[in-house]
Amino acid sequence: MTTRAAPWRRGSLDDGSPAPGPRFLPYHRLAHADPEHRWWKPLVELLLFGAFYLVLTIVFAVVWAVGLLAVRGEEALDEVFLAGAELDMMDPAIFFMLFFSLVLMIPALLAARAITGPRPLGLLLSVTGRLRRGFLGRCLLVALAVYAVGHGAALLVEYALLGSLTAPQPVEGFWWLIAMIVLVVPLQCAAEELVFRGYLMQTVGRWLRRPVFAILLPVPLFTFGHLYDTWGLLAVAVMAVVAGWLTWRTGGLEAAIALHVVNNVIATLFGALGLSDPDAEESSWVALVLSAGMQVLFAWLVVRSARRRGVEVTRTVHPPRPPVLLAAAPTAGVFGAGGPGHGPGAWVCPGPPACPGHWSGPVPGAASRAFVD
């Protein structure tokens, strides 16, 4: 039997003790809430995820290419991929291809998890087995406030140093980009969190109990999936650590998704407004300090709010109830007080559907005890 734990409870979490009693599982250990889990299942899940994602990507690529040719003409693919050395991410077609191809990780991972477990499927989202939408909404509001203050302060510093601010210059296809920023970018962020903070953290947690391993081991995979210079990669690594710590500390992906969504939406919005170059691979220590400061502040505010509101951070797993041994009453007469056959050595059955009858004859070799389910 599995239930939600009291939030922010004191005491040891999932100490691995063989002693009977409930286990309080943090997010990265939720695989152990499923009695059918096995150590090798994450490897099978990875193979299935890769296969599903490959198929979905191929189908999407064909549909996207056909749509591009239909809208822009026969030379469209050559213009997009061969005309320049780099893809223009602010081209609406390229933007959609890059971001939606990552969204496809959601159905691929969910299909793999549905086959291999653990169950329920919602354990990939939080300790409650579902997406906590109210908590997600509060995290989004906090992230928006923190990023508004952070970028507002940066603009004030820019104005103080330069005496002017960069005027917005919306790129071509601006409104198409706005629609995709609103509809596709949040799904892309959720997909990356499901994989890097969901699947990977819970995979490490199946094998290693300490959360520090589940938080830090996926960081290089997330970091080097981005093409930036050293400062940019450090900023991505800081975000990965903060998101992983928040996932463990709040018992789910909601805070990490909110942080990722607001970060990416603002970055792509600035690109669509011509205020930044989203294709740039160079960064600076100033950008690193600004982004790290906003993310740490966001984490502190979210954890403080979660503690105050009693957000669930563990899942209580009770051990299976063992059979109860009861001493059989002496037989009273032919049928006795317990009915026919309810004498010493008789097995008392609870009835259908567990067994076709309500009693049976003596169990061979049994002592004067009865097993009751």
Buried (B, 14 or more C-beta within 10 A) or exposed (E): EBEBBEBBEEEEBBEEEEEEEBBBBBBBBBBBBBEEBBEEBBEBBBEBBEEBBEEBBEEBEEEBBEEBEEEEEEEBEEEBEEEEEEBBBBBBBBBBBBBBBBBBBBEBBBBBBEEBBBBEEBBBBBBBBEBBEEBBEBBBEBBBBBBEEBBEEBEEEEEEEEEEEEEEEBBEBBEBBBEBBEEBBBBBBBBBBBBBBBBBBBBBBBEBBEBEBBBBBBBEEBBEEBEBEEBBBBBBBBBBBBBBBBBBBBBBBBBBBBBBBBBBBBBBBBBBBBBBEBEEEEBEEEBBEBBBBBBBBBBEBBBEBBBEEEBBBBBBBEEEEEEEEEEBBEBEEEEBEBEEBBBBBBBBBEEEEEEEEBBEEEEEEBEEBBBEE
